[in-house]
């Protein structure tokens, strides 16, 4: 049996274990949250080193990618330095492939016509592939990095502006404590609506679930949400706020999804490859072999007519 563990700086309330079979191989997938406790996070990484087939990093990014350039969060890199033997991934390798492809698949499957959609991408610098794909296809896009990560009233509406911001800001951002720019621990469970006008403007709200969960307004009636990982409680949260259609960039297992770091760790475990050896074409090959596709967590009302299953 292959054993994959995601160690997360996020809430332990989201922990789960799944045993499944992938390509005829038994796989045990675990997610362990540390509630923002960095010492516990580091300790778990050290304990798992050499004991499992691959480790995923949840609730944080080790790397950010923009226009082919990689930026490393120094604090997260230091925490991970205790791992000497087991491959460690943060989902960024798969994310840049999977999420760009997911945008294309949504239109190919007749779920949405991007040319008719205004999209709020709550965080683009941690998913530049999705940002570029939406910029090419959507009617209009607002990139919310300055709004949600930095708290600055600066909606970014142009991919070239986003790229310029990446070059200027990312070398500084990756030197900061990670929790300054991303909700960790219990903060992931709190909802403090912010920038509600941009949510009202959008037909589709896309990007990192924890940013969406933290800042979404009470009324999301008629909206489409495209995100990465949801639990049953998250599905209920969106239903109660009136969301019409919930799409996930990762496949649905038993009504829930795992984060990209988990799925990237699964690919590493199955392939036996080092993360440094896998290129974008390799990820596409594995996505094809595994049959993973855009997930439809739920569709209600008129949204049911959008989907082609």
Secondary structure as the mmCIF struct_conf table of DSSP 4:
data_model
#
loop_
_struct_conf.conf_type_id
_struct_conf.id
_struct_conf.beg_label_comp_id
_struct_conf.beg_label_asym_id
_struct_conf.beg_label_seq_id
_struct_conf.end_label_comp_id
_struct_conf.end_label_asym_id
_struct_conf.end_label_seq_id
STRN STRN1 UNK A 2 UNK A 8
BEND BEND1 UNK A 9 UNK A 9
STRN STRN2 UNK A 10 UNK A 10
HELX_RH_3T_P HELX_RH_3T_P1 UNK A 12 UNK A 14
STRN STRN3 UNK A 16 UNK A 22
TURN_TY1_P TURN_TY1_P1 UNK A 23 UNK A 24
STRN STRN4 UNK A 25 UNK A 33
TURN_TY1_P TURN_TY1_P2 UNK A 35 UNK A 36
HELX_RH_AL_P HELX_RH_AL_P1 UNK A 38 UNK A 48
TURN_TY1_P TURN_TY1_P3 UNK A 49 UNK A 51
BEND BEND2 UNK A 52 UNK A 53
STRN STRN5 UNK A 54 UNK A 58
BEND BEND3 UNK A 59 UNK A 60
BEND BEND4 UNK A 62 UNK A 62
STRN STRN6 UNK A 63 UNK A 66
TURN_TY1_P TURN_TY1_P4 UNK A 67 UNK A 68
STRN STRN7 UNK A 69 UNK A 72
HELX_RH_AL_P HELX_RH_AL_P2 UNK A 74 UNK A 80
TURN_TY1_P TURN_TY1_P5 UNK A 81 UNK A 82
BEND BEND5 UNK A 85 UNK A 86
STRN STRN8 UNK A 87 UNK A 89
BEND BEND6 UNK A 91 UNK A 91
HELX_RH_AL_P HELX_RH_AL_P3 UNK A 92 UNK A 108
TURN_TY1_P TURN_TY1_P6 UNK A 109 UNK A 110
BEND BEND7 UNK A 111 UNK A 111
HELX_RH_3T_P HELX_RH_3T_P2 UNK A 114 UNK A 116
STRN STRN9 UNK A 118 UNK A 121
BEND BEND8 UNK A 122 UNK A 122
TURN_TY1_P TURN_TY1_P7 UNK A 125 UNK A 126
HELX_RH_AL_P HELX_RH_AL_P4 UNK A 128 UNK A 137
BEND BEND9 UNK A 138 UNK A 139
STRN STRN10 UNK A 140 UNK A 143
HELX_RH_PI_P HELX_RH_PI_P1 UNK A 145 UNK A 149
BEND BEND10 UNK A 150 UNK A 150
BEND BEND11 UNK A 153 UNK A 153
STRN STRN11 UNK A 156 UNK A 156
HELX_RH_AL_P HELX_RH_AL_P5 UNK A 159 UNK A 173
TURN_TY1_P TURN_TY1_P8 UNK A 174 UNK A 175
BEND BEND12 UNK A 176 UNK A 176
HELX_RH_3T_P HELX_RH_3T_P3 UNK A 178 UNK A 180
TURN_TY1_P TURN_TY1_P9 UNK A 181 UNK A 181
BEND BEND13 UNK A 182 UNK A 182
STRN STRN12 UNK A 185 UNK A 185
HELX_RH_3T_P HELX_RH_3T_P4 UNK A 186 UNK A 189
HELX_RH_AL_P HELX_RH_AL_P6 UNK A 196 UNK A 201
BEND BEND14 UNK A 203 UNK A 203
STRN STRN13 UNK A 204 UNK A 206
BEND BEND15 UNK A 207 UNK A 207
HELX_RH_AL_P HELX_RH_AL_P7 UNK A 209 UNK A 215
BEND BEND16 UNK A 218 UNK A 218
TURN_TY1_P TURN_TY1_P10 UNK A 221 UNK A 222
STRN STRN14 UNK A 224 UNK A 227
BEND BEND17 UNK A 228 UNK A 228
HELX_RH_AL_P HELX_RH_AL_P8 UNK A 232 UNK A 240
TURN_TY1_P TURN_TY1_P11 UNK A 241 UNK A 242
BEND BEND18 UNK A 244 UNK A 244
STRN STRN15 UNK A 245 UNK A 248
BEND BEND19 UNK A 249 UNK A 250
STRN STRN16 UNK A 252 UNK A 253
TURN_TY1_P TURN_TY1_P12 UNK A 254 UNK A 255
STRN STRN17 UNK A 256 UNK A 257
HELX_RH_AL_P HELX_RH_AL_P9 UNK A 260 UNK A 271
HELX_RH_3T_P HELX_RH_3T_P5 UNK A 275 UNK A 277
HELX_RH_AL_P HELX_RH_AL_P10 UNK A 280 UNK A 290
TURN_TY1_P TURN_TY1_P13 UNK A 291 UNK A 291
STRN STRN18 UNK A 295 UNK A 299
HELX_RH_3T_P HELX_RH_3T_P6 UNK A 301 UNK A 305
TURN_TY1_P TURN_TY1_P14 UNK A 306 UNK A 306
#
